[in-house]
Amino acid sequence: MQPFELSAAALLACYKNGAVSPLEAMQSVLDRVARFEPHIAATYLLAPERALAEAKAAEERWRRGAPTGPLDGVPATVKDNIATKGDPIPVGTAASDMAPALADAPPAARLREAGAILFAKTTMPDYGMLSSGLSSFHRLARNPWNLALNPGGSSAGAAAAAAAGYGPLHVGTDIGGSIRLPAGWCGLVGLKPSGGRVPIDPSYYGRVAGPLTRTVADAALIMATLSLPDGRDYSSLPPQALDWRIQPLDWRGRKVGLLLDAGCGDKPTPAVSRAIERAARDIEAAGAVVEPLRPFLTQAMLDGLDRFWRLRSLIDLDALAPEQRNQVLPFIRDWAEVARGVDAKAAFDDFGQMREVAKATVAATLPYDFVLSPTAPDVAYPAEWPMPSNDPARAMAHIGFTVAFNMSEQPAATANCGYDEKGLPIGLQIVGRRFDDLGALSAAAAVEAMRAGEARPWPEPPDQT
C-alpha cells in the first residue's frame, strides 16, 4: 500500500517504527491530490509547501522519539466552515466578505494541538444549505466513485477527499445529515456525534462536527481529539474520559429497532431497502433481537423544519447588499423566498417542530439499544443537482432518516453496507442512545467487519482506470 492509503493508526505505527516518515506520507497524499483533484474539486486553501514543512518538523520529532501529540504528522482536512486562523471562511458562497478568521475553531484547534497536519480545507455548498457539491464559490465537487455524480453534502469536499484517498482524517459538520449523507453516498464511515460531544463555534441547535473516514477505527481515533473540551461552546458536554479504542460490538442480547419508513420525505428505493434489510438479518443472526420500528416523524414536522430554515436563510439573504445576494445560488434564493410573508405565529410554530421532533425521536427509540435505518433513501445523484430531488419545493425530502437525530442529540453513525446494481455505495445508519457515541461506533465496527469481504476497491483517478 502507498502511504496515502494507510489508516491514521497505521501511519502512526509506521512513524514509530520508521517504516514511513511523516514527510513521505504527506508527499504521498499531495501526489494523490495532484492526480485526483482536477476531477473532483474537493479542496480549498490547499497548502502543499506549508504541509511539507510541518511534515518535516514532525519527522524530526518522531526521529527523536518525541511526537508533539497523538496525531503528530497525520494528514487531515477540515471543512470550509470550520475556522482556521488567518484564513477567510467563505462558507461555500461567492457572497462572503472573505474576512480572515481571528482564531481556529475548536475542531481545528484540537487537531493542531494533537500534531495533525491541516494541509487543506474542503469544499461545501453555499451556507451549507444543500446536500450537494454545488457552490457559487468553489468548483463543483464530484463523487470519486462516478465523476458524473454528486458526493452529497454539505460536507461535500470532505467526503470526496476521503473516498479519493487524500489521507485518513477529514472533519465535516452536520445539522440535518451533512456528515452522514455524503459519507453514505461515498462509501465512508461518518459519525454525527451526540450533541455537545465535540465543541464547535459557532454553536447552533442540532449542529455538530464529526469525522468522515474510510474506517471506524480512524473515526474513533480522531474523536479522541475532537471531543476534548473548549469553553467557547456553551452547549458542549462536560469533559469525559472515554476509551475510544473501539472493538466490534457483540450483538447478542441487544435490542435493535429497524426503521425502513421515516414517516416523511422520500421512501427508500428497492436497492437501498434490500441492503438495509440484509444488514438487519445479519445482525439478527449475530444474536440481536431486531424489531420493526414504526415511523415516528410526520411530514408536518419535516415541513416545519424546512419552513423555519427557509425563514432563517431569507433573513440572512435580506441582510446582504443586492450585489452580494445575487451571487448566492439561485436554487437557495428560490428556496428561501418561499418563507417571505410568514407571520410570527407560524415562525414560532415551525421553530417548535425542532422540539417536537426531538420528543418523538427519543420516545420512539428509547426501548432500543440501537436503531438501524437507511442513511439516505437513494444512492448518489447527478453532480450538477443542488439536491437529490432537484426541486426547491421538496428540498428536504432526502433527510427524513437523518435529521431526527440532530434534534434528539443522539449519536448516529453511517457505514457502508452494500452497493446498488451500478456499484454505488449504500449507507446504513446506526443510531445509539443519547451520549453512547462509543456504542454507535462499536456497532458500526461490527457492520464493517461483516462486510469486510465484500468491500470494493476504492476509486482511482480516471487516468488509472
N, C-alpha and C positions, 0 to 999 in steps of 0.2 A: 504493500500500500504506500501511496505517496503521503507526505506529511499533511497535506491539506485534507486528506480523507480520514485522518485519525480523530478519535474522540478526544475531548479535553482530558479525560482521565489517562488515556494512552499517551497523549503528548506530555503530560506531567511526569509519567513514569519514564518516558524517553529522556526528558530533560535531566531527570535524576541520575539515570544510568549512562547518560552520554550518547545514546543511540541516535538521537536527533537533537539539535540545538534550537533554541527559540528563533535564532536568525534563519536557520534552514526552514523552519516551519513557516515563518512569516513570509519568506521569499516564495515558498511553495504556494501559499494562499494567494499572494499577489499575482503569481503567474497564472493561477486558476482564474482569478478575477479578470485578468487581461484577455483570456480566451473566451470567457462566458459573458462578460459584462456588455459587450456590444449588442448582444442578443436579448438580454433580459432586463437591463436598466434597473438594477436592484440597489445601487449605492448612491449616496450623496456625500460630498466632502471626503472623498477617498484621498488619503494622505500617505502615499507609499514611502516617501523619504522619512517622514517622522516615525512611521511604523517600524521601518528598518532600524532607525537609530534606537528606538525603545527596545527592539528585539536584541540588538547588540548589547545594550546595557543589561538586559535580562540574562543573556548568555553569560556575561561576566559574573553575575550574581550566582547563577547555578554552578558555574565552574568553581566558585569559592565555597559552594555549599551553603549559601546564604540568600535563598529566594526572599523577595520582599513580602510575599503573601501567598495565599493558597492557589491563585491563578496566575502566578508570575510568568509572563511570556506567552500566555494563551491568546490567540487572536479572537476578537469579539467585535460585535457591532451593536449599536443602539438605534432605535427608530428616530427619524427626523424630529418628532415632537418631544423627545427626551432631551432637555437642555444640556449642552456641553459648553463650558465656559469659553467665551470669546467668539463663539460661532452663532450665526443667525439661526432662527428657528422658523422656517417658512411654513411649517405645518401643511406642507403639500400644495400651497396656493400661491399663485402669482400676485395675489392681493396683499401679501405680507409686507411689512415695513422693513424686514430684514435687519432689525436691531440685534446686535450681538448679545448673547446671554451673559449675565453677570456672574453666574456660578453654575457648576454642574448640578443637574437634578439628582435626587437621591440614587436612582439606579446607576447612573454614570459615575457618581462619586464613589459608590461602593466598589464598582468594578475597577476603577483606577487604583483605589486603596489596596485591592487584592492583587494588583500587578497585571491585570489583563491589559492587552494592547487594543485600544479602541481605534482601529485603523480606518473605519468609515462609519457613517450613519447610513440608514436605509430609508428608502422612499416610501411615500404614503400619498393617498388622495387628499384633495382639499379638505382641510379641517378634520380629517379622519371620518368624514360623514358618508363614505362609500365603502362597500365591500368589494374593492377593486384596486387595480394598479393604475387607474386613470387619474391624471393630475394636471392642473393648469401650470404647474411649476416644474415638476420632474418629467423626464421622458416616461413613456408608457412602460410600466413593468410587465413582464411576461412570465408565464409559468414554464420552468425548465423542462417539465415532463412533455409539454407540447407548446411550442412557441406561438401558436395561434390562439392559445387560451390564456385566461387570466389567472394570476396566483391567488386572487382574492384579496381581502383587506379588512380593516385598513392597514394592518401590518404587512403590506404587500411586499415591499423590498426585503423585509426580514425573512419571510417565507421563501421567496425566490432565492435569496442568498444562501439560506440553509440547504435547500434542495440542490443548489448548484455546487455546493462544496466550498463555500467561502469561509472555511474554518468551522469550528464546532459550536460556537456560542453566539446566540442572537437574542435580543430583547425587544419585545413589542409591547403594545398597550391594548386594552380590551375594555369596552364599555357595553357591548352587546354581542360580542363574538369575534372581535377583531384580532385576537390571537388564535383562537381555536379554528375559525373558519378557514383562513389561509393555510394553517397547519394541516388541516384535513385535506384540503384540495391539493396540497403539495407533498403529501405522504409523510408528514413530520409528526413529532411529538410536540404538543403545545400545552401549556398549563395556564389557566386563569386561576391564580391563587385565591385563597379566602380573602374577602375584603379586609384591607388593612395589613395583610401579611407582608407585603412589600411596600415600604414607604414610597410615596410618589408626590410630586409637587409640580403643577397644581393638582389638588385632590378634587374629585367630583363624585357625586352619587353613582356607584357602580363601576367607577373607573379603577383599573388595576394595571400594573406592569408585570410581565412574566416572560418566561423563556419560550423560544422556538428552536428546537434542536433535532438532530437525527436520532437520538437515543434518549430513553428515560433517564439513564444514569447521568447524562450531561445536563438534563433539565434539573435533576436533583442537585447536582454539583453546583450549578450557578445559583440555585435557590438559597444555598447556604450563605452566599454572599449578598444576594439581593435582599434577603429578609432581615439583614442587620438594621438596627434602629437608626432613625433620623427624625429629629424633633420638628422638622419643617412640616411633616404630615400630621395634622391634628387628628386625623381619623385612624392612624396606624395602631395596630395591636401592641400590647406590651411585649417587650423583648422576651423571647422564649428559647431555651436551649433545646433545639431539636436535632436528632440524629438523621441527617439527610442521606445516609448511606442506605440506599433502597434495595430491598430484596423483593422478588416477585411474590405477590400475595398468595397465601393458601386460601382457596375459595371455600374449603369445607366448612359448612355450617353458616356461611354468610347469606344474608337475605338480600336479594337483588331485585329491584324493580326494572321492568323493561318498558320503555316509553317509545312507542312507534307512531304515535299521533300526538303532536304538540297541542292540538286543540285550536290552533290558529296558524295562519300563514300557509305555505306550500306543504303538500303531502310528500313523503319520500317517494322517489322513483322506485320501480321494481328492483333495479340493481342495488340501490342503497339498502332497501328493506331486506333483500336476501343476505347481504353481507352482515348486517347488524343481527339478523335472526340467527345466522350461522354462529356468530361470535357468542351470542347468548346460549345457544345449545352447547357449545364447547365449555363455557363457564359452568353451565348446569352439570355437564358430565364431570367436571372437576370438583363437584361437591357442593356447589351453591344451590340455594333454593331460589329459583327465578320465577317471578310472578309478573303478569301483565300489569302495567300501571296506567290507569285511566287518565286522559288529558285533564290538566288542572288549570291551564290558561284558557282564556277566551279571546275571540277576535276583538272584542271591545277593549280588553286590556292592551293588546298589541297596538290597536289603533290609537288608544290614548297616549301610549308612549311615543308613537310616531308623531302625533299632533304636537305633543309637548316639545319634542326635539325639533320639529319644524319651526315652532314659535321661537325657541331659543336661538336657532340659526338665523331666523328672519331678523331678530333684534340685532344680532351681531352684524349681519349684512347691511342693515339700515344705518348702522353706525359708521360704515365705510364711506369715503368720498366716492362720488359717482364713477370716476375713472377706475378706482380700485374695485368697486362692486362689479363692474363689467368684466373684470379679469377672472372672476370666480366661474367655475364650470357652469354652463347653462343648466345642466341637469340639477345641480344643487340649488341654483336660484329658482328654478321652476318648482322643485320640491318644497322649498321653504315658503314660497309665495302663497301656497295654499292656506297657510296659517294667518294671512292678513285678515284682520277683522274679527279674529277670535276674541270673545269677551273675557272679562276677568274670571267669571264663574267657570266657564268652560276650561280656561287655562288651569285654574286651581284643581278642577276635577281631573284633568289629564295628568297633572303632576302627581295627583293622588294615586294614579294607577301604578306607580312605582311601588308604593306601599302595598297595594292590593296584590300585585304580582309576587312580592316577597312573602306575604302572608300565605297565599295559596300554595306557593312552591314549598315552603318549609312544612306546612301541614301535610301536603301530599307525599313528600319524600321522607318524613320522619320515621315511618316504620321500617325503613330500609337502611342497610349498611352502605349500599351503593345503588346508583341508578345508571342504567345504560340507555343510550339513545343514539340516533344519527347525530353527527356534528352538524351536517348540512343536509337538506333534503335532496340535493343533486350533486353531481361532480362538477368540475371546473367548466367554465362557460367562455364565450368569445372574449378575447383580450380587450377589445375596444369598448365593451359594455361597462357602464358605471355600476351596475348592479346585476345580479343573476336574472332579475325579471326584466331589465332594461325598460322599466316603466315607473316614472315618479309616483304614480298613484299606488303602486304596490312595492314601494322601495324596500320595505322591511319584511317582505313575505318569506325571506330565507332565514330569519333569525329566531323563529319560533322555538327551536330546540336549545338555543344558547342563551338568549337574553334573560331568561328566568333566573339563572344562577348568578348573574351580575347583581340583580336586585336582591336575591336571597343571601348573597355573600358567601355561597358555598364554593369550595374548590371544585373545578371542573377541568379535567384533562382530556386531550384527544390523542388517539393513537391509530395508526393505520391498521385496518382490519381486512383489507382486500382491495380488489381492483374491478372496474367495470369491464365490459367486453372490449373496450378500446385501450385497456391498460391504464386507465386513470385511477389515481388513489381514492379510497373511500375511508373517511374518518369515523371512528367510534368514539362517542363522548362518554366519559366515565366520571360520574359526579359523586363526591363524598359528602359526608355530613359536614356541617359548618366547622371550620378550623381543622379538619382532618386532611390537610394537604399531603401528609405522608401516606395516608391510606389511599388517596386518589392516585398518587404516583406509583405506589406498590401495585395497585390494581392495573394501572397502565403497563407496568413492567411485566405482569403476568400475561396480559394480552400480547405484548411484544414478543414474549417467549413462545407463546402459542403459534404465532405467525412467522417466527424466525425463518423457518424452512421455505416459506412462500415469498419472502421479500424479493422484489425485483431489483436489478441493478439501478443505482442512482443515475440520473440523466447525465449525458455528456454533451459538450458543445457541438453545434452542427458539424464542425469540421472533423469531429471524431466519430460520427455515427455512420 
